[in-house]
Amino acid sequence: MGFIDPEIGTTNSGRYFVMTIYAIVLLIFGLFQSSIEDILKGLYRIIVEPDFLITDYIGVGGIGAAFVNSGLLTLISIYVLYWLNINITGSAISTVWLISGFSFFGKNIFNVWFIIIGVVLYAVYQKDKINKYIYIGLLGTCLAPMVTQIIFGMKGPKIISMPLGIVIGIGAGFILSPLSAYLMRMHQGFNLYNIGFTAGILGTVIVSLFKSYGFLIESRIIWSSGNNRTLSLFLFLMFASMMAIGLILDKGSIMKLKRIYSYPGRLVTDFVLLEGFSVTLVNMGVNGILGVLYIIIIGGDLNGPTIGGIFTIAGFSSFGKHAKNMLPIFIGVYLGSITKIWNINDPSIQLAALFGTTLAPLAGEFGWKIGILAGFLHSSVVLNVSDLHAGFNLYNNGFAGGIVAAVLVPIIEAFRKDETK
């Protein structure tokens, strides 16, 4: 690995280069999994298939098409940030990896654009720079399944469903910006997926309107299995390479990793700005491997949704997550499986553990016991809130996490005040 220039991690162009390489790796891996003909057919199925929760793109279009979809959307996201001259910090990295992860189960090269257009129009309306809202635009694509469902899932002529889906998608994007800023006050930054909480509220309102007019969405699950060997090897190699590159760029990254573990992780905690790009890569690699190991240990499935969860963990390892504040959440979800009516390797619970690390700042701020309690509560709440937005909000765990944090934080702080009297 001597060909890696240590200066890469210190320049913005170097960071763009590293991120682009990983996007290309996803694309190439996909191209080697299927023929071009099968990939194109798979991409078509991914685009037209209703993709509300839980829709595994590996199950819909195959491994090749799912990875190509993810690679393309990741590259596009990186280019958008580059075009807008955005500096690569933890915010950018977490956003790109979130896009990459959810491109395996819900976001595709067709349905994301209308939400983004809505956010851009809001920036124009406010006479602000697009840069100020671009993260909301990219993250807000969690509502993309709503566009797909209206356009391809509604009964009736496309001449009605097509413009309706486009208008509602753009409208949802337009409202996301003011809503997200306001709603973060409810969980005080202890829920890392704030846009997920916002989209859950907005999705609930929109779906309620749909249901009032008789437009009902039946719940379903598409969940693939049997690919653990291939996917685990790929993921282990990818995350191990992140650790290796981080250590090559800065040999002191291991010592700096200990400093990362000292941060609670509450919004906004940008590890790239605080400790540097190199150690952030190491943290991403470590946490990505922890996510893969968790799924393997509990006898779960590596597929589109769980890869999405693992990539989200890796992405937010630049923006608040580390092993110390994540593990209590895993433990809390596991304890829930012992006492509750579901199993630890049920599809929704696998995702509850991975995405439930949105509440990692609670463990970081208030200790591991509160982290375990948060994971325990989250595993119940997340199973019920998806009915409110009918699975249209891909960040369902962000919605549930916002509710859990909004309930727990005031109670914790009230007891803390009593103890200091």
N, C-alpha and C positions, 0 to 999 in steps of 0.2 A: 504494500500500500504506500510505498515511498513516493509514488507519483502524485500524491495529494499534497497540494500546497497549503501549508499551515495558515497562510494569509486568507484563505477562502472564508473562514468563519468570521473574519473581522470586517469584511466588506459586504455591502448590500448586494452587489452583483454576484458575489460568491455564494451568498445564502440563497439567492434565486436559483443559482446553478444546482445546488444540492437538492432543493425542492423539486426542480424540474427533472433531475435524474430519477428520483423516486416515482414521479408520475409516469415517466417513460418505461420504468421497470414494470409498473402495473400493466401498461399497454402491451409491452412485449410478452409478458407472462400470459396474458389473455390470448394473444395471437398464436402462441405455441400450444394452447389447449384445444383449439378447434380449427376447422377449415374456415377460410374466408367466407365461403357460402353459408356455413352454419352460423358464423358470427353475425353476418348481415341479417339472416333470418331471426336470430336471437334478439338482435337490437330492435328489429321491427316489433317483435312480440313484447319486448320490454316497454316500448313506447306506447303501444295501444292497450296493453293490459292494465286494468284498474290496479293502482299500486298503493292503496291505503294499507294501514298496518293490519297484518304482517304479510308483506309480499316479497318473498326472497327471489331476487333477480337471477340467482344461480338456478333456482327451480323453474323460473319462467323461461329464461333464454340460454341457460348453460353457463359453465364457468368462463368460457372464452368471451362470450358477449358481455357478461357481467363485469369482467375485469377491463375489457375494452371501454365499456361505458364509463367505468370509474376513472380509467386513465385519461380518457378524453375530457371529462368534466374537470378533473384535477388540473390538467394542462390549461384548459380554458380559464379556470379560476386564477391560476398563477399569472396568465397573460393579462387578465383584467387588472390585477393588482399592479403588475409591471407597467401597463399602459397608463395607469393613474399615478405612477411614481410613488407607490406606497412602500415605506420602509418595512423590511421583514423583521418583525418583532413577534412576540408570543401571540398577539392578536391575529396577525396574518397567518401564522403557522397553524393555530388551532382552527381557524376558519377554513383553510384549505383542506386540512385533514378531516374536518367534519363533512365537507362536501364530498371528499373522496370516499369516506365510510358510508354515507347515506346513498351514494351512487350504486351501492349494492342492494338497496331495498327501499326504493321510493323516488329517488331523483334520477332523471335521465336527460339526455341531450335535447329533449323537446320541452318538457314540462316546467323547467326552472325559469325560463326567460320572462314569463309574464309577471311573476312576483318581483323580479329584478327591475323590470320596466316601471312597475308601480312605485318602487322606492326611488328610482331615478326621477320620475315625474314629481315626487314629493320634494326632492332636492331642488328641482327647477322652480316649483311653486314657492319654496322658501327662499329662493334666490341664493342658495348656498352651493358650495362645491360638492360634487358627487363624492369626492374622497371622504367627506364627513359621514356619509351614509352607506358606503359600499359594504361594510361588514354586515350591516343590517340586511342589505339586499341579498348578499350571498347566504347568510344564515337563515334569512326568512324564506328561503326555498323549501323549508320544512313543510310549507303548505302546498307544495307543488302537486301532491296527489289529488287535491281538490280540483285542480284544473283538468287533470286527466280524467277524473270521474265524470265531470260535467260534459266534457267534449266527447268522450268515447263510451261512457257508461249510461248516459241518459237515453231513455226511449224517445224516439221522435227524430225528425230530420236534422241532419248536421247543420243546415242553414240556420237553425236556432241554437243548437247546443254549442257549436263552435264559437260564435261571437259571445255567447253567454259565459262560457268558460274563460275566455280571454278577458272579458270585462271584469268578472269576479276576481280572477287572479291578479289583474292590475290593481283593482280596488283594494284587495287585501294587502298587497305590497305598499300601497299608498298610506294605509293607516298604521302599518307596523311601527314606523319610526316614532311617532309621538306616543304610542301605547307602550313601547318597550322602555322608554325613558321613565315613564310614570310608574310602571308596575314593578320596576326593580326595587322601589322603596318597600314593597311588601315583604320581600325576603332578605333585604339589606345586603345583597351581594353574596349570600351564603349558598345560593343555587347558581352554579356556573353556567347553566343553560338558560339564561334569562329570556332569550328569544323563544325558547320552547315553552316557557311559562306564558309569555305574551301570546304566542300562536295558539296555545291551548284555550285561552280566554276568547280570543277572536274566533277560532274554529268552532267553539261551543255556540257562539251567537249565530254564526252563519249556518251551521248544521240545524240549529233550532228553527231557523227560518225555512230551511229546506223541508224539514219534517212537517212544518205547519201547512205546507202546500202538497203534502203527500209524497214527497221525494224521499224514499227510505233507502238506506244503505245496509245491506246484509253483511254481518261480520263474517270474516273468513280468514284462513291462514294458509299460506304457501310456505313450506319449510322443508328445505332439502337436507339430506344426511348422506353419510357414506363417503365423504371427501376429506375426512380428517387427516389422513396420511399425507396427501398431496399438499393440502393447504397449510398444515402445521409446518411442514418442511420449508415452504416458501416464506411463511410469516417469521419463523425463527431466524432464517437467514437474513431477511430484510431488517428485522429489529437488531440482530447481532451486528449487522453492518453499520447501523446508526451509532451503536456504542463504540465500535471500532473507529469510525470516522471522527467521532467526538474526542476520543482519546488521542488520536493522531494529531488533530488540530490543536489540542491543548492537553499535555500530559498531566496537568494538575486538575483535570476534570473530576477525578474521583474524590479529591479533597473538597472541591467545590460542591459536589453532590450532597455532602453532609450539610452544607449551608442551605441548599434548596430545601432539605428536610426540616429546616427550622421555620419555614414560612407557613402560616396557617392556610394560605391559598385562596383567601376571600377575594372576590372581585374588587379591584383589578390587581392581580399579582402576575406581572410579566417577567418570567424567568430569563428571557433573552436580554431584557434591559437591566435586570437586577444582577445576573450572574454570568451572562454571556451565551453565545450561540452554541459553543462546543459542549459545555456541560448540559445544556438543554437537550441536545441530541442524545447524550448518554442517558438522561432521565427518560426521554421518549422511548429509547430502546429497552431500558429496564422495565418500564411499565407496560410496554407492548408485549414483552415476553411474559410478564405476570398475568396479563389478560388471557393470552393463549394457554398458559399453564392452568389457569383457573377453569377454563372450559374443558380441557382434557381431564383434569382431576375429578370434576363432578360428573364425567361421562356425558358431556354435552356435545353439541354439533358445531363444527366450524363450517359456516355457510355465509350467505349474504348478510343477514341481520347481525350475527355474532361478529363477523369481520367488521361490520359497521361500528359495533360497540367497541371493539379493540382499537380500531383506527381513531375513534373519538377519544378514547383514553390516551392514546399516543399523542394526538393533537393537543389536548388540554394539559399534557405534561409539559407544555411550554407556557401554560397559562393558569397554574394553580394546583395541579395534581402531582402528587408524588407517592411513593410506596407507603410512607408513614401515615398519610391522611386517607389513602384509598382502602387499605386492608381492613380497617374497622367496618367499612361499609359492606365489604364481602362477607365478613363474619356475621354482621347483622342479618343479611339476607339468608345466609346458611342457617342461622339459628331459627329464622322464621320457617324454614322448610321442615324443621324438626317438630314444631308445635302446630303448624297450620295445615290446611287441607290440600296443599299442593306439594309437588316434589321439586327438589333443587334443580333438576335438569329438565323441567317443563320449559317449553320455548319462551314463554313470557317471563319466567323467573330467571332464565339465563340472561335475558336482556335487562331485567331489573337490577341484577348485580353489576353488569358491565356499565350500563348507563346511569345506574344509581350513584356512581362515583361523582355525579354532579354535586352531591352533598358532602364531598370530601372536606370542604372548608369548615364544616361543623366539627369534624373530628380534629382538624388542625387548630381551630380556635378554642374549643371547649374540652378537648381530650377524647381519648379512644372510647370511653364508655358512652359518651354522647354520640360518637360516630356509629357505634354498634346499634344504639337505639334508633338513630336516623335510618340506617339500613333496614332494620327490623320493621319500622313503620312504613318506609317507602315501598317495601315489597308487597304490602297490602294495598296501599293507596293507588299504586300504579296499575293494578289489575282492574280498577273500577273507573278511573277517570277517562279512559279511552272511549267509553260509551258516549261521553258528553260531546266529543268532537268527531265521533264515528271513524276514528283512525285517520282522519285527514291531517292531523298534526303529527308529523314523523317524530318530533321530539317529545313524545308522550311522557318520557321519564323527566324531561325538563319541566313539563306541566305539573306532574306529580311532585317533583322535587321542590318546586316553588311553593306548593301547598304545605308540604311537610316542614320546610324551613320557616314559612310564615307562621306556622303554629308553634314550632319548637322554640324559635329564637326569643320571642317575648317571654315565654314561660321560663326559659333558662336565665334570662337577664333579670327577671323579677326575683327569682330565688337567689341569684348572686347578690342583688342589692340587699336582700334580707340578711344574708350571711355577713355582710360588711357593716351592718348596723350595730 
